[in-house]
Amino acid sequence: MNKALLFLFFAGTLSAQTIINRDPEISNYVSQVNSDSLKSNVEKLVSFGTRHTMSSTSDKKRGIGAARNWVLSQFKNDAKNAGGRMSVELQTEDLQPDGKRITQATNLGDAIAILKGTNPADNRVFIISGHLDSRVTDILNFKDDAPGANDDASGVAAVLECARILSKSNFPATVVFVAVSGEEQGLFCSKMLADRAVKEKWNVVAMLNNDMIGNNEAIDTHNISNMQLRVFSEGLPYFDLDKKAKYIRAFGLENDGEARQLARYSKEIGERYVDNLEVKLIYRNDRFLRGGDHTPFVEAGFPAVRFTDMGENFDHQHQDLRTENKTEYGDLVKFMDFVYLRKNTSVNLAVLSNLAKAPSKPENVKMEVKDLTNFTSLKWEKPLTGNVFGYYILIRETDQSMWQKKIFTKDLSIKIPYSKDNYFFAVQSVSPEGNESLPVVPGLAR
């Protein structure tokens, strides 16, 4: 007989009890995220004057070259804690003028730290990124000061803080920390990294892009909140949609792509470990008229999402430094909220840690559809890597955004009294410490 335990929650039901189990190791990592450390990183990045993609790569004190070298030096300091498992590199590419947003020969560079997993058989890769470059009003102006405090020294500061803390970890899987360039000019360096991941056949399970995560005020609507963080995710998969569309349409899976699963996961894990913060699911790949560094990964077929402020302050984004009609414009440190940045960084750290500690996904997850019944039968195979304690079967009604119930089992199959016509299902692997893999939506058993 299949023995299962109904374990967790009815989301959104105020009268229901919710049990929150935190992994002590991850809680310890989260407790180390420091607002002063984050502020120091942002101030240092701002001190380079401009980090425009076409600014100097040879000046030792000003420009994107000096900034990326400083990031590399921070990664190298972190590598001393990793017992030889962290490598540091600058991935570069020379870009010629394109007549649009690149007007001179430009050396692009990704500052990268790769923390190899402890299990040689575990080839999973988890990526956290922020973009190093900054800009003012004129996208081609690489001479004037462009402090880029929130956009996106905040994201790079989060990457650096996560690298500092997690360099001492011993995850079985690999974590990649990266500060990309060329975002404002056209996502050039994130595409360079995504192309590398494809060429070298990285098994990228999740990519977390952080772009503007330290501003708490939407100035035009006067909304102030440091208690909400947006996570953007695509619905229908960009990659191979023509091949997948018929299946997605037939079974109503428009809201269950891998990026959307990663967004739900980020909300659940982020809110589990970070108090006084709500992670808001935004059902778009990104904002209108703009893009982020997760997009080249999405387009390459990797699960990727974007974290960003709940409200954007356009007076302090892509602006020349000036004061007009008593309003000060410019992306300056003094307009940031470092308590908010600490919380948003903590979400990243918790999600990365929980993913990297978890077993890999269950394999060959299938749902039986041959019989007319109000029960649903699921089966799956063990994950390829990791120490597995059991599995969660996730259940939600078809009009709900988040998983509503979890059923725990140690078996490789289950029959539950929920109709496949009325619910969506997924299966997660779970470690002895309670770390869950990303959910896998079942295919159809033929």
Secondary structure as UniProt FT lines:
FT   STRAND          4..6
FT   TURN            11..12
FT   TURN            14..15
FT   HELIX           24..31
FT   HELIX           35..46
FT   TURN            47..48
FT   TURN            53..54
FT   HELIX           64..79
FT   TURN            80..84
FT   STRAND          86..95
FT   STRAND          106..115
FT   TURN            120..121
FT   STRAND          124..131
FT   TURN            139..140
FT   HELIX           149..153
FT   HELIX           154..166
FT   TURN            167..168
FT   STRAND          174..180
FT   HELIX           183..186
FT   HELIX           188..199
FT   TURN            200..201
FT   STRAND          203..210
FT   STRAND          217..218
FT   TURN            219..222
FT   STRAND          223..224
FT   STRAND          228..232
FT   TURN            239..240
FT   HELIX           241..251
FT   TURN            254..255
FT   HELIX           258..273
FT   TURN            275..276
FT   STRAND          278..282
FT   TURN            288..289
FT   TURN            293..294
FT   HELIX           295..299
FT   TURN            300..301
FT   STRAND          304..309
FT   HELIX           314..316
FT   STRAND          322..324
FT   TURN            325..326
FT   STRAND          327..329
FT   HELIX           333..335
FT   HELIX           338..357
FT   STRAND          363..368
FT   STRAND          376..381
FT   STRAND          390..397
FT   TURN            398..399
FT   STRAND          405..409
FT   STRAND          413..416
FT   TURN            420..422
FT   STRAND          423..430
FT   TURN            432..433
FT   STRAND          443..445
//
